Amino acid sequence: MIILGIDPGTTSIGYAILKTNPAPHLEDAGLLTVKSADTGSRLKEVHLGVSGLIRNEKPAVFAVERLFFTKNAKTALLVSEARGVILLTTALAGIPTFEYTPLEVKKAVTGDGKADKTQVQKIIQITLPETRTLKARDDVFDAIAVALACFFRERYHFKIQSPKVGKSDKFY
């Protein structure tokens, strides 16, 4: 199964492609950079970027970070617009979507909803060894964390990594 994780932003959108069979591993991660200044063109770039990821990677599941802002209302509005386009794009593609708050992502990845970015990154590097040498912005690591949170929280829902049970296995 392929999970597309997204960390929405105004000019940079982090993405991660997580493959889950037989165990989770990071297939790709990076940034979709939005260059346009006017709203319509900016949102079109977001749509085209996410559509391209969907077309190329064919994810079975989509995970996105839910917004949580307390300070800058203008930034929250701009990110909300981009997030809306991202959600519409995945809905049009028919991909099941899961949304997680930053606290839910941290809790799923580290076991502690109050973990800081360094702690989250360390757990990512332990869980996904291929990320140990990854030099990327926080947006990218946030997208990886969102995809990993989806894997941890939804794997039984989608039977990701179902254990193989033979006749000799006993459950008592």
C-alpha positions in Angstrom: 0.0 0.0 0.0 1.2 3.5 -0.7 0.4 6.4 1.6 0.8 10.0 0.4 1.5 12.3 3.4 1.1 16.1 3.0 2.1 19.0 5.2 0.2 22.0 3.8 1.8 25.4 3.5 1.5 28.7 1.6 4.6 28.6 -0.6 6.0 25.1 0.2 4.1 21.9 0.7 5.9 19.0 2.1 5.1 15.6 0.7 6.1 12.0 1.5 5.4 8.7 -0.3 5.4 5.9 2.2 5.2 2.3 0.9 4.1 -0.2 3.6 4.7 -3.7 2.2 6.3 -5.6 3.7 7.3 -3.0 6.2 7.1 0.8 6.0 9.8 2.5 4.0 10.1 6.0 2.5 9.9 5.9 -1.3 10.2 9.6 -1.9 9.9 13.0 0.0 10.3 16.6 -1.0 8.6 20.0 -1.5 6.1 21.2 -3.9 7.1 24.9 -4.3 4.4 27.4 -5.1 5.7 30.4 -7.0 2.6 32.4 -8.0 1.6 35.4 -5.9 -2.0 35.8 -7.0 -4.5 33.5 -5.3 -6.0 31.8 -8.3 -2.6 30.9 -9.8 -1.2 29.8 -6.5 -4.1 27.5 -5.8 -3.9 26.1 -9.4 -0.2 25.3 -8.8 -1.2 23.5 -5.6 -3.8 21.4 -7.5 -1.4 20.6 -10.3 1.4 19.6 -7.9 -0.8 17.3 -5.8 -2.5 15.9 -9.0 1.0 15.1 -10.4 1.9 13.2 -7.2 -1.3 11.2 -7.3 -0.9 10.4 -11.0 2.7 9.3 -10.6 2.6 7.5 -7.3 -1.0 6.2 -7.3 -1.4 6.3 -3.5 -4.1 4.1 -1.9 -4.5 6.4 1.1 -3.9 10.1 1.7 -2.9 11.7 5.0 -2.8 15.5 5.7 -2.0 17.6 8.7 -5.0 19.4 10.1 -4.4 23.1 10.8 -3.7 24.3 14.3 -2.9 28.0 14.5 -3.0 30.3 17.4 -1.1 33.4 16.2 -1.2 34.6 12.6 -4.8 34.6 11.2 -3.6 35.7 7.7 -1.2 32.7 7.4 -3.9 30.4 8.7 -6.3 31.6 6.0 -3.7 31.2 3.2 -2.8 27.6 4.4 -6.5 26.8 4.7 -7.0 27.8 1.1 -4.2 25.5 0.0 -5.4 22.7 2.2 -8.9 23.0 0.8 -7.5 22.6 -2.8 -5.4 19.6 -1.6 -8.5 17.9 0.0 -10.6 18.6 -3.2 -7.9 17.2 -5.4 -7.7 13.9 -3.4 -11.5 13.7 -3.2 -11.8 14.1 -7.0 -9.2 11.3 -7.3 -11.3 9.1 -5.0 -8.5 8.5 -2.4 -9.5 7.8 1.2 -8.3 10.8 3.3 -7.2 10.9 6.9 -6.6 14.1 8.8 -4.4 14.5 11.9 -3.7 17.4 14.2 0.0 18.0 15.1 -0.7 16.5 18.5 -2.2 13.3 17.0 0.8 13.0 14.6 3.3 13.4 17.5 1.4 10.9 19.7 1.2 8.3 16.9 4.9 8.7 15.9 6.6 9.1 19.3 3.9 8.1 21.9 3.9 11.7 23.3 1.6 14.4 21.9 3.9 17.1 23.3 7.1 15.8 21.6 9.2 18.4 19.9 10.4 18.3 16.2 13.8 16.9 17.2 12.1 13.9 19.0 9.8 13.3 16.1 12.7 13.4 13.6 14.7 10.9 15.7 11.8 8.4 15.8 11.3 8.8 12.0 15.0 8.0 11.5 14.8 4.9 13.8 11.6 3.7 12.0 12.7 4.6 8.5 16.5 4.2 8.4 16.7 5.6 4.9 15.9 9.0 6.4 19.0 9.1 8.5 21.0 10.9 5.8 18.0 13.0 4.6 18.8 16.7 4.7 15.4 18.4 4.3 13.3 21.2 5.7 10.9 20.7 8.5 8.0 20.7 6.0 9.3 17.4 4.5 9.8 15.8 7.9 6.4 16.9 8.9 4.9 15.2 5.8 6.9 12.0 6.6 5.5 12.1 10.2 1.9 12.5 8.9 2.3 9.5 6.5 3.9 7.5 9.3 1.1 8.5 11.7 -1.4 7.3 9.1 0.4 4.0 8.9 0.5 3.5 12.7 -3.1 4.5 13.2 -4.8 3.0 10.2 -2.8 -0.1 9.4 -5.4 -2.5 10.8 -8.2 -0.6 9.1 -6.6 -1.3 5.7 -5.0 -4.5 6.7 -1.6 -3.1 6.1 1.1 -5.6 6.9 -1.3 -8.3 7.9 0.5 -11.0 9.9 0.8 -14.4 8.2 -1.0 -17.0 10.3 -0.3 -20.7 9.7 -2.2 -23.7 11.0 0.3 -24.2 13.8 -0.1 -20.7 15.2 -2.0 -20.7 18.4 -3.9 -17.8 19.9 -4.5 -18.8 23.6 
